Amino acid sequence: MIRGGRVMVADWESMSISELFELHQQMQSVLRDKLIAKKELLEDRLLRLNPPSDIVLGKDRRS
C-alpha cells in the first residue's frame, strides 16, 4: 500500500488498521523532524535579530 513513501488517497480505504497506524507513525516522525529543524532555524534567526544584551555589550552576567 505504501509505494515509494507515497500513499494514494484511494488506498486508505483498503488499508488495514495496522497499515494505517504504521502510516500514522511514519507521518508523525517526518513531521516531528521537520518541526524540530524549523524551530532551530527560527531560534537561530531570532538570536541574530535580537541578541541578548550581555553578548551585545560584551559583558558576562556572572561578573
CORTADA-V738879 format. One record per backbone hydrogen bond with DSSP energy under -0.5 kcal/mol. NH is the residue of the N-H (numbers start at 0). CO is the residue of the C=O. If there is no record, write none. Layout:
# CORTADA-V738879
nh = {NH;NH}
co = {CO;CO}
This chain:
# CORTADA-V738879
nh = {2;2;3;5;10;11;11;12;13;14;14;19;20;21;22;23;24;25;26;27;28;29;30;31;32;33;34;35;36;37;38;39;40;41;42;43;44;45;46;47;48;49;54;55;56;58;60;62}
co = {0;5;1;2;7;7;8;8;10;10;11;15;16;17;18;19;20;21;22;23;24;25;26;27;28;29;30;31;32;33;34;35;36;37;38;39;40;41;42;43;44;45;51;51;52;53;58;59}
